[in-house]
């Protein structure tokens, strides 16, 4: 998830393309989804920011 949170928003599309090519996008989405369900408020907030940056509402 840090991979998405630490780059500029203008780099997100290229990062998604790279992750699809590397077959790591599914792993990232699983990590974000697990974080959304976390007991930690901070972890849930980070997951929501990551989803927002990826274009999910």
The first five atom37 places (N, CA, C, CB, O) and aatype in JSON, in Angstrom:
{
  "aatype": [20, 20, 20, 20, 20, 20, 20, 20, 20, 20, 20, 20, 20, 20, 20, 20, 20, 20, 20, 20, 20, 20, 20, 20, 20, 20, 20, 20, 20, 20, 20, 20, 20, 20, 20, 20, 20, 20, 20, 20, 20, 20, 20, 20, 20, 20, 20, 20, 20, 20, 20, 20, 20, 20, 20, 20, 20],
  "atom_mask": [
    [1, 1, 1, 1, 1],
    [1, 1, 1, 1, 1],
    [1, 1, 1, 1, 1],
    [1, 1, 1, 1, 1],
    [1, 1, 1, 1, 1],
    [1, 1, 1, 1, 1],
    [1, 1, 1, 1, 1],
    [1, 1, 1, 1, 1],
    [1, 1, 1, 1, 1],
    [1, 1, 1, 1, 1],
    [1, 1, 1, 1, 1],
    [1, 1, 1, 1, 1],
    [1, 1, 1, 1, 1],
    [1, 1, 1, 1, 1],
    [1, 1, 1, 1, 1],
    [1, 1, 1, 1, 1],
    [1, 1, 1, 1, 1],
    [1, 1, 1, 1, 1],
    [1, 1, 1, 1, 1],
    [1, 1, 1, 1, 1],
    [1, 1, 1, 1, 1],
    [1, 1, 1, 1, 1],
    [1, 1, 1, 1, 1],
    [1, 1, 1, 1, 1],
    [1, 1, 1, 1, 1],
    [1, 1, 1, 1, 1],
    [1, 1, 1, 1, 1],
    [1, 1, 1, 1, 1],
    [1, 1, 1, 1, 1],
    [1, 1, 1, 1, 1],
    [1, 1, 1, 1, 1],
    [1, 1, 1, 1, 1],
    [1, 1, 1, 1, 1],
    [1, 1, 1, 1, 1],
    [1, 1, 1, 1, 1],
    [1, 1, 1, 1, 1],
    [1, 1, 1, 1, 1],
    [1, 1, 1, 1, 1],
    [1, 1, 1, 1, 1],
    [1, 1, 1, 1, 1],
    [1, 1, 1, 1, 1],
    [1, 1, 1, 1, 1],
    [1, 1, 1, 1, 1],
    [1, 1, 1, 1, 1],
    [1, 1, 1, 1, 1],
    [1, 1, 1, 1, 1],
    [1, 1, 1, 1, 1],
    [1, 1, 1, 1, 1],
    [1, 1, 1, 1, 1],
    [1, 1, 1, 1, 1],
    [1, 1, 1, 1, 1],
    [1, 1, 1, 1, 1],
    [1, 1, 1, 1, 1],
    [1, 1, 1, 1, 1],
    [1, 1, 1, 1, 1],
    [1, 1, 1, 1, 1],
    [1, 1, 1, 1, 1]
  ],
  "atom_positions": [
    [[0.84, -1.19, 0.0], [0.0, 0.0, 0.0], [0.88, 1.24, 0.0], [-0.96, 0.0, 1.22], [0.54, 2.26, -0.59]],
    [[2.01, 1.14, 0.67], [2.93, 2.27, 0.74], [3.37, 2.69, -0.66], [4.16, 1.91, 1.6], [3.61, 3.87, -0.92]],
    [[3.47, 1.72, -1.56], [3.87, 1.99, -2.95], [2.95, 3.02, -3.61], [3.87, 0.68, -3.77], [3.42, 3.84, -4.4]],
    [[1.69, 2.98, -3.29], [0.71, 3.92, -3.86], [0.69, 5.22, -3.08], [-0.69, 3.3, -3.87], [0.55, 6.29, -3.67]],
    [[0.83, 5.14, -1.77], [0.73, 6.33, -0.93], [1.94, 7.26, -1.07], [0.56, 5.92, 0.52], [1.82, 8.46, -0.82]],
    [[3.08, 6.72, -1.45], [4.3, 7.52, -1.46], [4.65, 8.16, -2.8], [5.43, 6.67, -1.03], [5.61, 8.92, -2.88]],
    [[3.9, 7.86, -3.84], [4.22, 8.46, -5.14], [3.25, 9.59, -5.44], [4.17, 7.39, -6.26], [2.18, 9.69, -4.84]],
    [[3.63, 10.44, -6.36], [2.77, 11.53, -6.77], [1.54, 11.03, -7.52], [3.53, 12.51, -7.64], [1.59, 9.99, -8.17]],
    [[0.47, 11.77, -7.4], [-0.78, 11.34, -8.05], [-0.62, 11.2, -9.56], [-1.89, 12.34, -7.75], [-1.29, 10.38, -10.18]],
    [[0.27, 12.0, -10.16], [0.48, 11.91, -11.6], [1.19, 10.62, -11.99], [1.28, 13.1, -12.08], [1.21, 10.25, -13.17]],
    [[1.77, 9.92, -11.02], [2.47, 8.67, -11.28], [1.58, 7.43, -11.08], [3.69, 8.57, -10.39], [2.0, 6.32, -11.39]],
    [[0.4, 7.63, -10.57], [-0.5, 6.51, -10.26], [-0.82, 5.67, -11.5], [-1.79, 7.04, -9.64], [-0.68, 4.45, -11.45]],
    [[-1.24, 6.27, -12.62], [-1.57, 5.43, -13.78], [-0.39, 4.55, -14.24], [-2.01, 6.31, -14.94], [-0.59, 3.37, -14.52]],
    [[0.8, 5.11, -14.3], [1.96, 4.32, -14.7], [2.25, 3.22, -13.69], [3.19, 5.22, -14.86], [2.66, 2.12, -14.07]],
    [[2.04, 3.51, -12.4], [2.28, 2.5, -11.37], [1.28, 1.36, -11.5], [2.18, 3.13, -9.96], [1.64, 0.2, -11.33]],
    [[0.03, 1.68, -11.8], [-0.98, 0.63, -11.99], [-0.6, -0.24, -13.17], [-2.38, 1.25, -12.21], [-0.69, -1.47, -13.1]],
    [[-0.17, 0.37, -14.26], [0.26, -0.39, -15.44], [1.43, -1.3, -15.07], [0.66, 0.57, -16.59], [1.44, -2.47, -15.45]],
    [[2.4, -0.77, -14.35], [3.56, -1.57, -13.96], [3.14, -2.73, -13.06], [4.6, -0.7, -13.24], [3.62, -3.85, -13.22]],
    [[2.25, -2.47, -12.13], [1.81, -3.52, -11.21], [1.0, -4.59, -11.94], [0.99, -2.93, -10.08], [1.08, -5.77, -11.6]],
    [[0.24, -4.19, -12.93], [-0.47, -5.19, -13.74], [0.52, -6.06, -14.49], [-1.44, -4.51, -14.73], [0.37, -7.28, -14.55]],
    [[1.54, -5.42, -15.06], [2.56, -6.14, -15.81], [3.33, -7.1, -14.89], [3.54, -5.15, -16.49], [3.65, -8.23, -15.28]],
    [[3.62, -6.65, -13.66], [4.36, -7.45, -12.68], [3.47, -8.46, -11.95], [5.04, -6.54, -11.67], [3.95, -9.28, -11.16]],
    [[2.18, -8.38, -12.22], [1.18, -9.22, -11.55], [1.19, -9.03, -10.03], [1.43, -10.68, -11.89], [1.08, -10.0, -9.27]],
    [[1.31, -7.77, -9.61], [1.29, -7.46, -8.17], [0.09, -6.6, -7.79], [2.57, -6.75, -7.77], [-0.1, -6.29, -6.61]],
    [[-0.73, -6.22, -8.76], [-1.88, -5.36, -8.45], [-2.9, -6.1, -7.58], [-2.55, -4.89, -9.75], [-3.46, -5.51, -6.66]],
    [[-3.14, -7.36, -7.86], [-4.09, -8.13, -7.04], [-3.63, -8.22, -5.6], [-4.28, -9.54, -7.61], [-4.44, -8.13, -4.68]],
    [[-2.33, -8.4, -5.4], [-1.78, -8.47, -4.04], [-1.99, -7.14, -3.32], [-0.28, -8.83, -4.08], [-2.35, -7.11, -2.15]],
    [[-1.76, -6.03, -4.03], [-1.98, -4.71, -3.45], [-3.45, -4.54, -3.05], [-1.57, -3.61, -4.44], [-3.74, -4.06, -1.95]],
    [[-4.36, -4.92, -3.93], [-5.78, -4.75, -3.62], [-6.18, -5.62, -2.43], [-6.63, -5.11, -4.85], [-7.0, -5.19, -1.61]],
    [[-5.63, -6.82, -2.32], [-5.92, -7.67, -1.16], [-5.41, -7.02, 0.12], [-5.3, -9.06, -1.35], [-6.07, -7.06, 1.15]],
    [[-4.22, -6.42, 0.04], [-3.66, -5.73, 1.2], [-4.53, -4.53, 1.61], [-2.23, -5.26, 0.9], [-4.8, -4.33, 2.79]],
    [[-4.96, -3.76, 0.62], [-5.81, -2.6, 0.92], [-7.14, -3.05, 1.52], [-6.05, -1.77, -0.36], [-7.61, -2.48, 2.5]],
    [[-7.74, -4.08, 0.93], [-9.02, -4.58, 1.44], [-8.89, -5.08, 2.87], [-9.55, -5.7, 0.55], [-9.78, -4.85, 3.69]],
    [[-7.8, -5.77, 3.19], [-7.57, -6.23, 4.55], [-7.42, -5.04, 5.5], [-6.32, -7.14, 4.62], [-7.9, -5.07, 6.63]],
    [[-6.74, -4.01, 5.03], [-6.54, -2.82, 5.86], [-7.85, -2.07, 6.11], [-5.54, -1.88, 5.2], [-8.03, -1.49, 7.18]],
    [[-8.74, -2.09, 5.15], [-10.05, -1.44, 5.32], [-10.82, -2.1, 6.47], [-10.88, -1.52, 4.0], [-11.61, -1.45, 7.15]],
    [[-10.58, -3.38, 6.68], [-11.27, -4.13, 7.73], [-10.5, -4.16, 9.05], [-11.54, -5.54, 7.27], [-10.93, -4.81, 10.0]],
    [[-9.39, -3.49, 9.1], [-8.52, -3.48, 10.29], [-9.21, -2.87, 11.5], [-7.24, -2.72, 9.99], [-10.1, -2.03, 11.36]],
    [[-8.79, -3.29, 12.66], [-9.27, -2.68, 13.91], [-8.66, -1.31, 14.13], [-8.95, -3.59, 15.1], [-9.19, -0.49, 14.88]],
    [[-7.54, -1.05, 13.46], [-6.83, 0.21, 13.62], [-7.47, 1.32, 12.78], [-5.35, 0.04, 13.24], [-7.59, 1.2, 11.56]],
    [[-7.87, 2.37, 13.44], [-8.45, 3.51, 12.74], [-7.45, 4.1, 11.75], [-8.91, 4.58, 13.74], [-7.81, 4.48, 10.64]],
    [[-6.19, 4.18, 12.17], [-5.15, 4.74, 11.3], [-4.96, 3.87, 10.05], [-3.81, 4.85, 12.08], [-4.81, 4.4, 8.95]],
    [[-4.96, 2.57, 10.23], [-4.78, 1.65, 9.09], [-5.97, 1.75, 8.12], [-4.63, 0.18, 9.59], [-5.78, 1.75, 6.91]],
    [[-7.16, 1.85, 8.66], [-8.35, 2.01, 7.81], [-8.29, 3.31, 7.04], [-9.63, 1.95, 8.64], [-8.66, 3.35, 5.86]],
    [[-7.84, 4.37, 7.67], [-7.73, 5.67, 7.01], [-6.7, 5.62, 5.88], [-7.35, 6.77, 8.03], [-6.93, 6.17, 4.8]],
    [[-5.56, 4.97, 6.12], [-4.53, 4.83, 5.08], [-5.09, 4.03, 3.89], [-3.26, 4.14, 5.64], [-4.82, 4.36, 2.73]],
    [[-5.84, 3.0, 4.19], [-6.43, 2.18, 3.12], [-7.41, 3.01, 2.3], [-7.14, 0.94, 3.71], [-7.45, 2.9, 1.08]],
    [[-8.19, 3.83, 2.97], [-9.15, 4.66, 2.25], [-8.44, 5.66, 1.35], [-10.07, 5.39, 3.23], [-8.88, 5.9, 0.23]],
    [[-7.36, 6.25, 1.83], [-6.56, 7.17, 1.01], [-6.01, 6.44, -0.21], [-5.41, 7.79, 1.83], [-6.04, 6.97, -1.32]],
    [[-5.52, 5.23, 0.0], [-4.99, 4.45, -1.12], [-6.08, 4.17, -2.14], [-4.39, 3.13, -0.62], [-5.85, 4.3, -3.35]],
    [[-7.26, 3.78, -1.68], [-8.37, 3.54, -2.61], [-8.74, 4.81, -3.36], [-9.59, 3.0, -1.85], [-8.99, 4.78, -4.56]],
    [[-8.78, 5.92, -2.66], [-9.09, 7.2, -3.3], [-8.06, 7.53, -4.38], [-9.15, 8.33, -2.26], [-8.42, 7.97, -5.47]],
    [[-6.79, 7.32, -4.07], [-5.73, 7.62, -5.03], [-5.82, 6.71, -6.27], [-4.35, 7.46, -4.36], [-5.45, 7.11, -7.38]],
    [[-6.31, 5.49, -6.05], [-6.46, 4.56, -7.18], [-7.73, 4.84, -7.98], [-6.48, 3.12, -6.67], [-7.94, 4.26, -9.04]],
    [[-8.57, 5.72, -7.47], [-9.78, 6.08, -8.21], [-11.04, 5.37, -7.74], [-9.58, 5.81, -9.65], [-12.08, 5.46, -8.39]],
    [[-10.95, 4.65, -6.62], [-12.12, 3.99, -6.07], [-12.76, 4.88, -5.03], [-11.74, 2.63, -5.45], [-12.06, 5.57, -4.28]],
    [[-14.06, 4.89, -4.97], [-14.78, 5.71, -4.0], [-15.08, 4.95, -2.75], [-16.05, 6.25, -4.58], [-15.69, 5.49, -1.83]]
  ]
}
